[in-house]
Amino acid sequence: MLLRTILAATAAVTVLLVPATAAHAEPAAAAATTVAADTGSTAEATTAEAAAGANPVIVVGGLIGISIAYEPIAARLRADGYRVSIYQLPNLGFGDIRESARALSSYVDQVRAATGAAKVDLVTHSEGGLVSRWYVKFLGGADKVDRYVSLGSPQQGTYVANIINFLGLGSCAGIVACQQMSIGSGFLTDLNAGDDTPGAVRWTTVRTWQDELVRPVDNAALADGATNVLVQAWCPLRIVGHLGLVLDGTTYSVVRQVLAGATIRPNCFAV
């Protein structure tokens, strides 16, 4: 029985890591703010100055996202002067996203207590963006989070999760978080009901055309006043995959500008 469960989980993860073949959609133009193309980098100095008195930053990992996978972006943030910790999802994010959000709530309180900070900033990747949104929306996080940045989070779900069922592996091979990230899931219906951006939190999303796991790509954006950054709207030749969002220099230039409260002008040549 245990072996069968492991094999099912492995098969599901394998499918999640295979690039999707869905066609690219046009950039969403609706209620959210989508940033236009530019290649300036005037916010660099402002970022360094802002880091000194900034909120602690928690990097919230995604599905199967072990902490060490997020050390590169954490190291960049530390080099810029931020106090940074990495939150690895319980059970590597395979379980109920709502339970992961409750665990994140406790972790945020620990960081606030240890640092004396009233609020934290969240830099989230993939499933971590959904965990963090549930925390903010339903678990009191709106009073404890200042800035929220998601990198490739399936805010409206992803067809990649739905495909697993189509391939005959059952409902995401029994992986609860995968079921919840399927388009039309009960979890996403609850999460996306009403205001996408509650509270005084400053909401930013970053997405990329080459995201092989979030399909359609525009499902990584939020409405209701969020700032949504499409990497290729600024840097048409920049190639960034789902996992690459936490390693890419251009993406990081957006993250540091958001945390500094600077105008967003991604650096297309950042490494």
C-alpha positions as CSV (number, residue, x, y, z in Angstrom):
1,M,0.0,0.0,0.0
2,L,2.8,2.4,0.9
3,L,4.7,1.6,-2.3
4,R,1.5,2.2,-4.3
5,T,1.1,5.6,-2.7
6,I,4.7,6.6,-3.3
7,L,4.4,5.5,-7.0
8,A,1.2,7.5,-7.4
9,A,2.8,10.6,-5.9
10,T,5.9,10.2,-8.0
11,A,3.8,9.9,-11.2
12,A,1.9,13.0,-10.3
13,V,5.0,15.0,-9.6
14,T,6.5,13.9,-12.9
15,V,3.4,15.1,-14.8
16,L,3.6,18.4,-13.0
17,L,7.2,18.9,-14.1
18,V,6.5,18.2,-17.8
19,P,6.1,21.4,-19.9
20,A,2.5,22.1,-20.9
21,T,1.6,22.6,-24.5
22,A,-1.3,25.0,-24.2
23,A,-1.1,28.1,-26.4
24,H,-0.1,31.4,-24.9
25,A,-2.9,33.7,-24.0
26,E,-2.9,37.4,-24.5
27,P,-2.0,39.5,-21.4
28,A,-5.0,40.2,-19.1
29,A,-6.2,43.8,-19.4
30,A,-9.0,43.8,-16.9
31,A,-9.3,45.2,-13.4
32,A,-5.7,44.6,-12.4
33,T,-2.8,46.9,-13.1
34,T,-0.4,45.4,-15.6
35,V,3.0,47.1,-15.9
36,A,4.1,48.3,-19.3
37,A,7.5,47.7,-20.9
38,D,10.6,49.6,-19.9
39,T,14.2,48.7,-19.1
40,G,15.2,51.4,-16.6
41,S,17.0,50.5,-13.4
42,T,16.9,53.9,-11.4
43,A,15.4,52.2,-8.3
44,E,18.7,50.3,-7.5
45,A,20.1,52.9,-5.1
46,T,16.7,53.4,-3.5
47,T,16.4,49.7,-2.8
48,A,19.7,49.5,-0.9
49,E,18.7,52.5,1.3
50,A,15.3,51.0,2.0
51,A,16.5,47.6,3.2
52,A,18.1,48.9,6.4
53,G,14.8,49.6,8.1
54,A,12.7,47.2,6.2
55,N,10.3,44.5,7.4
56,P,11.7,41.0,7.8
57,V,11.2,39.0,4.6
58,I,9.8,35.5,4.5
59,V,10.4,33.5,1.4
60,V,7.5,31.0,1.1
61,G,8.3,27.9,-0.9
62,G,6.1,25.9,-3.2
63,L,5.2,22.3,-3.9
64,I,8.2,20.0,-3.3
65,G,10.2,23.2,-2.5
66,I,12.9,22.2,0.0
67,S,14.4,25.2,1.7
68,I,17.8,24.9,0.0
69,A,16.1,25.5,-3.4
70,Y,15.3,29.1,-2.2
71,E,18.7,29.9,-0.9
72,P,19.7,31.7,-4.1
73,I,16.9,34.3,-3.8
74,A,17.3,34.5,0.0
75,A,21.1,35.1,-0.5
76,R,20.3,38.0,-2.9
77,L,18.0,39.5,-0.4
78,R,20.5,39.2,2.4
79,A,23.2,40.8,0.3
80,D,20.8,43.7,-0.2
81,G,20.5,44.1,3.6
82,Y,17.2,42.3,4.3
83,R,16.5,40.1,7.2
84,V,15.4,36.9,5.5
85,S,14.1,33.5,6.5
86,I,12.7,30.6,4.3
87,Y,9.5,28.9,5.1
88,Q,9.3,25.3,3.7
89,L,5.7,24.1,3.4
90,P,4.8,21.3,5.8
91,N,5.1,17.9,4.1
92,L,6.6,19.7,1.1
93,G,3.3,21.2,0.3
94,F,1.5,17.9,-0.6
95,G,-1.2,18.4,2.1
96,D,-4.2,20.7,2.5
97,I,-3.2,24.3,1.5
98,R,-5.4,25.6,4.3
99,E,-3.4,23.6,6.9
100,S,-0.1,24.9,5.4
101,A,-1.6,28.4,5.8
102,R,-2.3,27.8,9.5
103,A,1.3,26.7,9.9
104,L,2.5,29.8,8.1
105,S,0.5,31.9,10.5
106,S,2.4,30.5,13.4
107,Y,5.7,30.9,11.6
108,V,5.0,34.6,10.9
109,D,4.2,35.2,14.5
110,Q,7.6,33.6,15.5
111,V,9.4,35.8,13.1
112,R,7.6,38.9,14.3
113,A,8.4,38.0,17.9
114,A,12.1,37.3,17.2
115,T,12.6,40.5,15.2
116,G,10.3,42.8,17.0
117,A,8.7,43.7,13.7
118,A,5.0,44.6,13.5
119,K,4.7,43.3,9.9
120,V,6.6,41.0,7.5
121,D,6.9,41.0,3.7
122,L,6.2,37.7,1.9
123,V,8.0,36.6,-1.3
124,T,6.2,33.5,-2.4
125,H,6.7,30.9,-5.2
126,S,4.1,28.7,-6.8
127,E,1.9,27.0,-4.2
128,G,3.4,29.3,-1.6
129,G,1.5,32.2,-3.1
130,L,-1.8,30.4,-2.5
131,V,-0.8,29.4,1.1
132,S,0.1,33.0,1.8
133,R,-3.1,34.4,0.2
134,W,-5.3,32.1,2.4
135,Y,-3.3,33.2,5.4
136,V,-3.9,36.9,4.6
137,K,-7.5,36.5,3.6
138,F,-8.8,34.2,6.3
139,L,-6.3,33.8,9.1
140,G,-5.6,37.4,10.2
141,G,-2.6,37.9,8.0
142,A,-3.9,41.2,6.6
143,D,-2.8,42.9,9.8
144,K,0.7,41.3,9.8
145,V,1.7,41.4,6.2
146,D,2.9,44.6,4.5
147,R,3.9,43.4,1.0
148,Y,3.0,40.3,-0.9
149,V,4.9,39.2,-4.0
150,S,4.0,36.0,-5.8
151,L,6.3,34.3,-8.4
152,G,4.4,32.0,-10.7
153,S,1.5,31.2,-8.3
154,P,-1.6,29.6,-9.9
155,Q,-3.9,32.1,-8.4
156,Q,-6.8,30.9,-10.5
157,G,-5.6,27.3,-10.8
158,T,-3.7,25.5,-13.5
159,Y,-4.8,23.1,-16.3
160,V,-1.6,21.1,-15.5
161,A,-3.2,19.8,-12.3
162,N,-6.4,19.0,-14.2
163,I,-4.4,17.0,-16.8
164,I,-3.3,14.5,-14.2
165,N,-6.9,13.3,-13.8
166,F,-7.3,13.2,-17.6
167,L,-4.3,11.0,-17.9
168,G,-5.9,8.4,-15.7
169,L,-4.1,9.0,-12.5
170,G,-7.2,9.8,-10.6
171,S,-7.8,13.0,-8.8
172,C,-4.2,14.2,-8.7
173,A,-3.1,10.8,-7.6
174,G,-4.5,11.6,-4.2
175,I,-2.3,14.7,-3.6
176,V,-4.6,17.2,-1.9
177,A,-2.7,20.3,-2.8
178,C,-2.7,19.3,-6.5
179,Q,-6.5,18.8,-6.3
180,Q,-6.8,22.3,-4.8
181,M,-4.8,23.9,-7.5
182,S,-7.0,22.4,-10.3
183,I,-9.0,25.0,-12.1
184,G,-12.5,25.1,-10.6
185,S,-11.6,23.5,-7.3
186,G,-13.6,24.3,-4.2
187,F,-10.5,25.7,-2.5
188,L,-9.9,28.2,-5.3
189,T,-13.6,29.1,-5.4
190,D,-13.4,30.0,-1.8
191,L,-10.1,31.8,-2.1
192,N,-11.1,33.9,-5.1
193,A,-14.6,34.8,-3.9
194,G,-14.8,38.5,-3.3
195,D,-11.8,40.8,-3.2
196,D,-8.5,39.3,-4.5
197,T,-6.5,41.9,-2.6
198,P,-8.0,42.4,0.9
199,G,-6.6,44.7,3.6
200,A,-3.9,47.3,3.3
201,V,-1.4,44.7,1.9
202,R,0.5,45.8,-1.2
203,W,-0.1,43.0,-3.7
204,T,2.3,42.2,-6.6
205,T,2.4,39.2,-8.9
206,V,5.2,38.2,-11.4
207,R,4.5,35.8,-14.2
208,T,6.3,34.5,-17.3
209,W,5.2,33.3,-20.7
210,Q,7.4,30.2,-20.4
211,D,5.8,29.0,-17.2
212,E,5.4,25.3,-17.9
213,L,3.3,24.6,-14.8
214,V,0.9,27.5,-14.6
215,R,-1.4,27.3,-17.6
216,P,-2.9,29.5,-18.8
217,V,-0.1,31.9,-17.8
218,D,-2.5,34.7,-16.9
219,N,-3.9,32.6,-14.1
220,A,-0.9,33.8,-12.1
221,A,-2.3,37.3,-12.0
222,L,-4.7,38.9,-9.5
223,A,-7.4,41.5,-9.9
224,D,-8.7,44.2,-7.6
225,G,-5.8,46.6,-7.8
226,A,-2.9,44.2,-7.7
227,T,0.3,45.1,-9.7
228,N,0.8,42.3,-12.2
229,V,4.2,42.1,-13.9
230,L,4.7,40.0,-17.0
231,V,8.4,39.5,-17.4
232,Q,8.2,39.5,-21.2
233,A,6.2,42.7,-21.3
234,W,9.4,44.4,-20.2
235,C,12.0,42.1,-21.6
236,P,10.6,40.3,-24.7
237,L,13.6,38.1,-25.2
238,R,13.9,37.0,-21.6
239,I,13.3,33.3,-21.1
240,V,12.2,32.3,-17.6
241,G,10.6,29.0,-16.6
242,H,8.5,28.2,-13.5
243,L,11.4,27.2,-11.3
244,G,13.6,29.8,-12.9
245,L,11.5,32.6,-11.4
246,V,13.4,32.2,-8.1
247,L,16.8,32.3,-9.8
248,D,16.3,34.8,-12.6
249,G,18.0,38.2,-12.2
250,T,15.3,40.2,-14.0
251,T,12.6,38.7,-11.7
252,Y,14.7,39.5,-8.7
253,S,15.0,43.1,-9.8
254,V,11.2,43.3,-9.6
255,V,11.2,41.7,-6.1
256,R,13.8,44.2,-4.7
257,Q,12.0,47.2,-6.2
258,V,8.6,46.0,-4.7
259,L,10.2,45.5,-1.3
260,A,11.8,49.0,-1.5
261,G,8.5,50.6,-2.5
262,A,10.3,51.8,-5.7
263,T,8.8,52.2,-9.1
264,I,8.9,48.9,-10.9
265,R,11.3,49.0,-13.9
266,P,12.7,45.5,-14.3
267,N,16.3,45.2,-15.3
268,C,16.3,43.1,-18.5
269,F,20.1,42.5,-18.3
270,A,20.3,41.4,-14.7
271,V,21.9,38.0,-14.0
